[in-house]
Amino acid sequence: MNTMSFIRCKKRGDKKYYYEVENKWVNGKVRQKVIKYLGTSPFKQRRREVNDFEAYLIAETIMKHTPSREGVLEVLKSMGIPIPMELKGMVRSVALEYDLLKKTTYLVVK
């Protein structure tokens, strides 16, 4: 089964820390696994590998519909890439990047 990661914010005192996490079922219970620590400002540049279908959805949304920020964020959410409410105003750009050597497409959120 394919699992999708998402961003989680943890507050400690008056500071916020961000993690990329995924949920898995283990012995009938959901366990959260931290994939990567993103720091206190995760959208300086966030890069995530996407498959061909996800890249198509992003490109189609941006090129055909000229969506608002909310429209793009809604497409990301539908792909399992939700942006936490407190970070939505920080997202300034979304791009697809293709690595010619690795033959891999990445979604870059800044």
C-alpha positions in Angstrom: 0.0 0.0 0.0 1.2 3.5 -0.9 1.3 6.0 2.0 1.4 9.7 1.6 3.3 12.1 3.8 2.0 15.4 5.2 3.3 18.2 7.3 2.7 18.3 11.0 3.3 21.3 13.3 4.2 20.8 16.9 4.1 23.7 19.4 6.6 23.8 22.2 6.1 26.9 24.3 5.6 29.7 21.8 7.8 28.1 19.1 6.5 26.0 16.2 8.4 23.0 14.7 7.5 21.3 11.5 7.9 17.7 10.4 7.1 15.7 7.4 5.3 12.6 8.7 3.2 9.6 7.5 0.7 7.4 9.3 0.9 3.6 9.3 -1.3 1.0 10.9 0.7 -1.2 13.3 -1.0 -3.9 15.3 -4.4 -2.3 14.7 -3.3 1.1 15.8 -2.2 4.2 13.9 1.5 5.1 14.4 3.0 8.3 13.1 6.5 8.1 11.6 8.6 11.2 11.2 10.2 11.2 7.7 12.1 14.5 8.0 12.4 17.5 10.3 11.6 20.6 8.4 12.6 23.2 10.9 10.8 26.3 12.1 10.0 27.6 8.6 9.4 24.7 6.3 8.5 26.6 3.2 11.8 28.3 2.5 11.9 25.6 -0.1 10.1 22.3 0.1 10.8 19.6 -2.5 8.8 16.4 -2.9 9.0 13.7 -5.5 5.8 13.3 -7.5 4.7 10.7 -9.9 3.6 11.4 -13.5 -0.1 11.6 -12.6 0.5 14.1 -9.7 2.7 16.2 -12.0 -0.1 16.2 -14.6 -2.7 17.3 -12.1 -0.5 20.2 -10.9 0.4 21.3 -14.4 -3.1 21.1 -15.7 -4.5 23.1 -12.7 -1.9 25.8 -13.1 -1.8 26.0 -16.9 -5.5 25.6 -17.8 -7.3 27.2 -14.9 -5.0 30.0 -13.7 -6.1 29.3 -10.1 -5.9 31.4 -7.0 -3.5 30.4 -4.3 -6.4 28.6 -2.6 -7.1 26.7 -5.8 -3.5 25.4 -6.0 -3.5 24.6 -2.3 -6.7 22.6 -2.7 -5.2 20.5 -5.5 -2.2 19.8 -3.3 -4.5 18.8 -0.5 -6.4 16.4 -2.8 -3.0 14.8 -3.6 -2.3 14.2 0.1 0.0 17.3 0.4 -2.0 19.5 2.8 -0.6 22.8 3.8 -1.2 23.6 7.5 -3.6 26.6 8.0 -0.9 28.8 9.6 1.4 28.3 6.6 -1.0 29.0 3.8 -0.1 32.6 3.6 3.6 31.7 3.4 3.3 29.8 0.1 4.5 32.0 -2.7 5.2 29.7 -5.6 4.7 26.1 -6.8 6.9 24.6 -9.5 7.6 21.3 -11.2 11.2 20.4 -11.5 12.6 17.5 -13.6 16.0 16.0 -12.7 17.5 14.8 -16.0 20.0 12.5 -14.4 17.6 10.8 -12.0 14.7 11.0 -14.4 12.5 12.2 -11.5 9.9 14.9 -11.2 9.7 17.1 -8.1 7.1 19.5 -6.8 8.8 22.5 -5.3 6.8 24.7 -2.9 8.3 28.0 -1.7 
